[in-house]
Amino acid sequence: MSGLSDDEISALLAGDFEKFPPQEQALLHLADALAGAPVNVSEELYGELRRHFSEEQLIELAADAAQENFRARWNRVFDVGSDELYCALPQK
């Protein structure tokens, strides 16, 4: 299985990172920090990231996040909407 479950997506939308393993929590906090303006990655967050990832991995992760932020901001300029590929499944 790949991707996120509906429960994980709901947790993300609620800002509930505690439902994820520590390594993923650190990445989620990095993504939030990189999406802000101005971008600010605290020394505390950087230290947490370094406990889980090498410098090379962090460079790649930050580049990926920067590219996604670029794409998202580009879409805002040109009012590119969602393709509606995600649809939550009804709860059982």
HELIX and SHEET records of a PDB file:
HELIX    1   1 ASP A    6  LEU A   13  1                                   8    
HELIX    2   2 PHE A   17  LYS A   19  5                                   3    
HELIX    3   3 PRO A   22  ALA A   35  1                                  14    
HELIX    4   4 GLU A   43  HIS A   52  1                                  10    
HELIX    5   5 GLU A   55  VAL A   77  1                                  23    
END                                                                             
